[in-house]
Amino acid sequence: MSIFERYLTLWVALCIVAGIAAGHFLPGLFQAIGALEYAKVNLPMAGLIWLMIIPMLLRIDFASLRHVGSHWRGIGVTLFINWAVKPFSMALLGWLFIGWLFRPYLPAGQIDSYIAGLIILAAAPCTAMVFVWSNLTKGEPHFTLSQVALNDAIMIVAFAPLVGLLLGLSAITVPWDTLMLSVGLYIVVPVIAAQLLRRWLLASGGPEAMTRVLAVLQPVSIAALLLTLVMLFGFQGEQIIAQPLVILLLAVPILIQVYFNSGLAYLLNRISGEQHCVAGPSALIGASNFFELAVAAAISLFGFNSGAALATVVGVLVEVPVMLSVVYIVNRSRGWYEAGAAVKRNPATRSAP
C-alpha cells in the first residue's frame, strides 16, 4: 500500500479540520465555488471527480471479462452481494439507525438526506482500492480484475435505477434528470475516456507507457480527492461543529453493513466450495464502496450542504481501518475456511499455499 492508502483515515481527518477552518474563515470563497453550477452540476467538483476516477478506471481491462467463467461461484456470490443484498441492507440499516434509533440526536431536516447518502454509498461497488485489499489477502488477480470490470459494466446500466428505486422506497423524492446526468458524467464519460486512453497508451508504448502515465496521474488523483474533501467540509463545517456526534452516528450503519456483507460473501463462497484466494477478494469487493462516485452523485443530487454528501464522506473516513480489519479476519481464518466440508470434498479447489 502507498503511504496515502495506508493512512487514508488520517488524511481524511486532516481534511475535515482544514475544511471546517477554511469554511469558517473564508465563507465567501466557498459560496463562490458553490455558485459555479450548470444544470445542477458544480463545475469545479465535476473536474475534481474526473481527476479522481479516470486514473482508477485506467487500470481496468474490460477484456478481462473473458475470465468471468473461470471462477463462476465467486463471481455469482459477489454479484449477489453487490446488487441484491448490499444496497437493500444499507437502506434497511439507514432507516433503522438514522431514521429511528438515532433520530433524536440528528438534525431533523437532514434525516432523509442522510439515509439517501448511505443508499448511494452502498449502491456503488468498489473499483480501485479493492485491488489493494485483494493483494493483501493473496487474492486471485484474474478474478479480482474480471469482477471489478463486470461491476463497472453493470454500474453503467444499474446504478441509476437501483438508487432511484431505493430512494423511492425511503420516500425520498428522486430527481431523475439529475440522477441520469450524474450517471453520464461520473460513470459513462470516465469509463469511455479511460478506456480510450488505455488503448492508446498500450498501442503506442505498451505496459511501460501505462505504468509511467499512472505514476503521474496517481498523485493528481490523490490531490483531487483531498481537495474535494476540504471543499465538502468547508460547506459542512458549521453543521459539524453544531453536531459533532453526526459523523459517529453515521458510521454505525456503514460499519455494520461492511461486516455483514463481507461475512455473508465469505460464508457463501465457503459453502459453494470456492477457493480461498477467490473468497477473500469476493468478500472485500462485496463490502467496500466506490466512494468517489458516491460523493459525486450525492453532491449532484442533493448539494454540497446536504446530509447525503456528508454521509458519503463518512464512508471515506472509515474505509481503510474497517477494510484492513476485514483483510485481517480473512487471512487469519484461512485454516477454518479450507477445512469446510465443500472445500474438503473438492481438493482441486484448495488455494495454493
N, C-alpha and C positions, 0 to 999 in steps of 0.2 A: 504494500500500500504506500502511496505517496504521503508526504507529510500532511498535505491538505486533507486527504481522505482519512488518515489516522486520527486527526484532531478536528474533524468537521464540526463536532459539537462545540468545541472551544471557539472556533471561528464564528459560528452562528451566535454564540453568546456575546462575543465581542461586537458583532454587527448589531445585536439588539441594543447594546449600550450606546454604540456610536450613532445608530439611527434615532434612538429616542433623544439623545443630546442634540443631534442636528435638527430634528423636528422641533425641538423646544426653542433653540436659539435662532433658527433660520426658517420660520414658518412660511415666509413669503416665497422662498425658493421652492419649497415643496408644493405650495399652491400653484406656482407657475408650471412646475413639471406635471402636476395632475391635470392642468388645463390643456396640455398638448395631446388632444384626442382627435380621432377621426373614426366615425361610425362606431363609437363606444370603445374603441381600441386606443390605449395610450401608446403613442408612438415611441417614446424612449424605452418604455418597458418592452414593447414588441422587439425592438432591436436587441436588447439585453437577452431576452428569451432565446432569440435565434442564435446569438453567440454562445449560449449555454447548450442548446440542444443539438445544433448541427455537428459539432465535434464528436458528440456521443454517438449520433446516428451514423457518422462516417465509419465507425468501427463495424457496423452491421453489414453482413454479406447476405443478401436475400437469396443468393444461390445455395446457401446452406440449408434452405428448406427441403432440399432433396434428401437430407439426412433425417427428416422428421420421423419416418417409419422405423428407423433403427432402434429407437427407444420409445415405442408407442405407448407403453404403460406409463412411463414418466411423463410423456407429453400429454397423455389423456388426463392424468391426475392434475397436472399444473393448469391445464386449460379449465378443468372443472373448478379448481380453487379460484383462479383469477377471475373467471367470468360468471360462475354460477353461485359462488359462496361469498367471496370477499366483499364485493360491493353491497350485497344484501345484509351480510353480518354487520358491516360497518353502519349501514342505515339503521339497523336494529339497535346497535350499541349507542349510536348517536342519539336516537330517540330515548333510550333507557336512561343514559347518564346525563346528557346535556339537556334533553327535553323534559326530564322528570327529576332524577335524583339531585342533580346539581343546579337545577333551575333557580332556586332561591339565592344562589351565590353568583349568578351571572347577570349581565345587563339584559333586561327583559327584551329590549328592542333588537338584540343580536342573536337570540336563541336559534331561530330558523336559519340564520346565516351561518352560524357555527356548524349546525348539522349539515348544511349544504356543502361547506368546505370539507368536512370529513368524508362525505359521499364522493366528492370529486377526487379527493386524495386516493380513496380506495379503488376507484374505477380506472386508474391508470397504472398498469403493471410496470415494474422497474425495467429500465432499458440499459443503464450504464453501470451503476455500482454493483449490480448482480454479478458482473464478471469478476470483481474483486472478491465478493463473498464465495463464489464458486471456486476460485483459485485457492482460497484459504481452506476449503473442505476437500481439496483434491478432486474437484468435480470433473466429470467427463466434458471436455471442451466442446465437442461437436454437439452434444445435447444442449449445452447452455446456449451456444450460438444459434442453433436452429430454433430453440424455444423462444429466445428473445426476438428473433426475426419473425416468427409466427405471431407472437403477441403484437408486434408493431403493425403487421399486416392487418390483424383483426381490429386493432385500435382505430385504424382509419375509418372503418365502417361501423364499429360497435360503440365507440366511446360516447358519441352524442346521444344515440337512442337510449343507452343504459343510464347515463346521467339524467336525461330528461325523464325517463320512467321513474327513477328513484326520487328525484326532486318532486315529481308529481305525487308519488305515494306519501311523501313527507309534507304534502300540502304547501309546497313552495312554488310560487309562480315561475314557470320556465320561460326565459326569454330566448325562444328558439332561434331567432335570427342571429343573436349574439353567440349562442352556443355553436351554431353551424359555422359562423365566421371564425370562432376560436379553433375549431377542428381544422379548418382550412389553413389558418395561419400557423398553428403550432403543432400540427401533425403532418398534413398533406404537403405543404410547401417545404418544411425542413427535410422530410423524407426524400422528396424528389431532388432537392438541392444537394443533399448529402450523397445520394446515390450517383448523381451525375458527376459530382466532384470526385467521388471514389473511383468511378470508372475511368475518368480522365487521368487521374494520378497513376492508377495501375497500368494503364495503357502507355503512358509517357515515361514513367520512371520505375515502375514495378513496386514491390513492397517497401523498398528503401525510400522511395519518394513519399509513400503513405506515412511511414514512420517519421520522416522529417517534418511533414506538414502537421501531423498530430502533436509532435513535440512543441511546435509553435502555437497551435490552437489550444492545447490543453491549459496553459496559463491564462489565455484570454477567456476561456470558458469559466475558469475558476474566478477570475476577477469579475466577470459579468454576474456570476451567482452572488458573490459577496456584495457587489454594488446594488443588486436587486434587493437583497435582504436589508441593506441600510435604508433604501428608499421605502420599503414596506414598513419598517419600524419607525421611520420618520413620520409616516402618515398615521401609524397606530400608536405612537408614543403616549399621547395623553390618555388614551383608553387603558393602556397597560399600566401606567402609573396609578391611575384611579383604581384599577382592578388587577393587581399583580397575581392574584390567585388564578386568573383565567388560563394562563399558559399551563399551569399544573393540572387543572381540571380537564383541559382539552387533551392532555397527554394520556389520560387514563384510558379512554376507549381506543386510542391508537395503539397503546401497549397491549391491551387485551386482544385486539384483532390480530396483531403480529404473531403473538404466541399461539393463539387459537388456530390461525390459518397455516402457519408453519408446522405445528404439531399434527394437524389433520393431514396435510400433504405428506409428511414424513411417514405417518402411520399407514396411509393408503398405499404408498409405494412399497412398504414392507409387506403388507397383506398381499399385494399383487406379485411379489417376488422380484421386484426391480432391483438392480444393483445399487449399492450404497453410493457409488460415485455419481449416480443419477438422482437418487433420492435426496442427497444433500442439496444440490442446486435447485432441485424441484421445490423443496421446502422453502428455500430462500427466495426464489422467484415468486412463489405463492404468497409470501409475506411482505415483500418490500414494494415500494411505490415509486412511480415516475414523478417525483415531487416537483421537478421543473415544469412539467406540463400542468400539473395540478395548480401550482401557483399562478401560472399564466391564465389558465381557464377561470380560476376564481376571481382574479383581478378583472378580467374582461366581463364576466357575468355580473359581478356584484360591486366592483370598485376597490380602490386602494384601502379605504377606510372600513371595509366590511369585515365582519366576523369570519366570513368564508376565507378571505385572504389570510387572516391570522391563523385560522385552523390549519391551513395547508403548510404554513411556515413552521408550526409546531411539529409537523411531520418531519421537516428538515432537522429540527433541533434534536429529535430523539433517534434519528436514523442510524447513526453509527453505533452508539452504545448498545441499542437493543438488537441490531443485526449481528454485532460481534458476539453477543450473548447466545444468539441462535447458532452461530458458527461453532461456538464452544460446545453447546449441547449436542450438535450433530457429530462433531468429532469424538467427543467423549462416549457417545452411545453407539459407536460403530460395532463393538462386540455384541451388544444386545441386538442391534439391527440384524446382523448377519447370522444370529442364532435363531431367527424367525423360521417358523415351520415352512412357509412358502419358499424362502431362500434356500433352506436346507434340502428341500425336495428337488431343487434345480441347481446343482453345483455350478453349472455354467454361468449363472447369473451373479456369482460372487464377484465383488470388485477386486481388482488387483491389489496386492499388498503395497 
